[in-house]
């Protein structure tokens, strides 16, 4: 029983040291991600610069080559934004919210869409009403 405080303090100290190390590692990871993003953008610009030079050397006017590169990049941008918009609703954890939110008694058999979820105060009132009816 006397060893319990020592065990707790050892574990708290270990947690403190690991959190300190995790903070340092997180700072390094963020710095490396920023460096990688800068290098990737530089490579992307060099790639499209090379494509432009190749198109111009193939006899295309520089404006037409620029337009082709612009259209391709805008198409890729549009696709990425559309994909993000399609994935964004999943960040709201819809299945978890459905399972953790009390549903209305009449619609208990089927899950309700996220915009029809009952607020926590309403859920408490519905639960109290349902338990009163059960009595």
C-alpha positions as MATLAB code, in Angstrom:
seq = 'XXXXXXXXXXXXXXXXXXXXXXXXXXXXXXXXXXXXXXXXXXXXXXXXXXXXXXXXXXXXXXXXXXXXXXXXXXXXXXXXXXXXXXXXXXXXXXXXXXXXXXXXXXXXXXXXXXXXXXXXXXXXXXXXXXXXXXX';
ca = [
       0.000    0.000    0.000;
       2.915    2.351    0.704;
       4.330    1.716   -2.794;
       1.165    3.036   -4.519;
       2.169    6.735   -4.490;
       5.586    5.826   -5.893;
       4.031    3.780   -8.684;
       1.674    6.605   -9.579;
       4.393    9.251   -9.578;
       6.640    7.045  -11.751;
       3.855    6.633  -14.279;
       3.025   10.338  -14.240;
       6.700   11.152  -14.797;
       6.856    8.663  -17.669;
       3.741   10.234  -19.190;
       5.268   13.697  -18.808;
       8.513   12.657  -20.511;
       6.675   10.940  -23.356;
       4.413   13.953  -23.892;
       7.482   16.196  -24.024;
       9.111   13.916  -26.601;
       5.852   13.691  -28.564;
       5.704   17.502  -28.714;
       9.242   17.681  -30.085;
       8.522   14.959  -32.628;
       5.296   16.709  -33.682;
       7.246   19.930  -34.315;
       9.731   18.002  -36.471;
       6.935   16.273  -38.386;
       5.196   19.587  -39.103;
       8.473   21.146  -40.309;
       9.140   18.160  -42.572;
       5.600   18.283  -43.987;
       6.036   21.983  -44.800;
       9.401   21.254  -46.475;
       7.878   18.371  -48.456;
       4.977   20.570  -49.575;
       7.369   23.288  -50.778;
       9.448   20.730  -52.669;
       6.342   19.134  -54.180;
       5.049   22.504  -55.412;
       8.467   23.268  -56.894;
       8.491   19.903  -58.678;
       4.933   20.455  -59.927;
       5.860   23.855  -61.377;
       8.987   22.405  -62.998;
       6.941   19.572  -64.517;
       4.392   21.899  -66.065;
       7.135   24.278  -67.180;
       8.707   21.348  -69.008;
       5.365   20.417  -70.553;
       4.975   24.009  -71.749;
       8.468   24.013  -73.278;
       7.755   20.680  -74.986;
       4.457   21.963  -76.395;
       6.094   25.170  -77.648;
       8.974   23.179  -79.212;
       6.365   20.989  -80.908;
       5.124   24.101  -82.709;
       2.268   25.207  -80.449;
       1.902   28.920  -79.739;
       2.885   29.815  -76.160;
      -0.656   31.038  -75.411;
      -2.154   27.729  -76.555;
       0.398   25.782  -74.493;
      -0.436   27.927  -71.447;
      -4.146   27.367  -72.019;
      -3.676   23.576  -72.199;
      -1.672   23.555  -68.959;
      -4.221   25.836  -67.289;
      -7.204   23.683  -68.342;
      -5.520   20.482  -67.143;
      -4.653   22.034  -63.778;
      -8.118   23.540  -63.325;
      -9.660   20.160  -64.144;
      -7.491   18.477  -61.519;
      -8.393   21.221  -59.026;
     -12.107   20.788  -59.755;
     -11.829   17.018  -59.250;
      -9.986   17.472  -55.913;
     -12.566   19.964  -54.615;
     -15.444   17.710  -55.695;
     -13.824   14.781  -53.904;
     -13.339   16.838  -50.718;
     -16.976   17.938  -50.843;
     -18.072   14.315  -51.208;
     -15.910   13.203  -48.272;
     -16.673   16.134  -45.942;
     -19.968   14.753  -44.549;
     -18.081   11.719  -43.228;
     -16.172   14.034  -40.861;
     -19.413   14.478  -38.914;
     -19.294   10.783  -37.895;
     -22.875   10.095  -39.023;
     -23.065    6.436  -37.957;
     -21.663    7.164  -34.503;
     -24.035   10.090  -34.053;
     -26.992    7.926  -35.047;
     -26.036    5.285  -32.500;
     -25.335    7.741  -29.693;
     -28.362    9.985  -30.226;
     -31.716    8.934  -28.870;
     -34.212    8.801  -31.712;
     -37.868    9.725  -31.680;
     -40.100    6.855  -30.463;
     -42.052    6.684  -33.763;
     -38.877    6.408  -35.890;
     -36.897    4.066  -33.664;
     -36.799    1.385  -36.351;
     -34.977    3.481  -38.964;
     -32.111    5.938  -38.400;
     -32.915    9.566  -39.083;
     -30.774   11.748  -41.333;
     -28.237   14.006  -39.566;
     -30.312   17.166  -40.097;
     -33.255   15.556  -38.268;
     -31.272   14.540  -35.178;
     -32.833   15.341  -31.818;
     -30.905   17.792  -29.676;
     -29.704   16.385  -26.306;
     -32.267   18.396  -24.307;
     -35.048   17.184  -26.600;
     -33.782   13.627  -26.286;
     -34.000   13.861  -22.502;
     -37.588   15.119  -22.764;
     -38.499   12.319  -25.190;
     -36.923    9.744  -22.873;
     -38.824   11.082  -19.890;
     -42.095   11.064  -21.866;
     -41.496    7.512  -23.074;
     -40.771    6.255  -19.553;
     -43.890    8.011  -18.240;
     -46.004    6.298  -20.930;
     -44.484    2.929  -20.033;
     -45.717    3.266  -16.443;
];
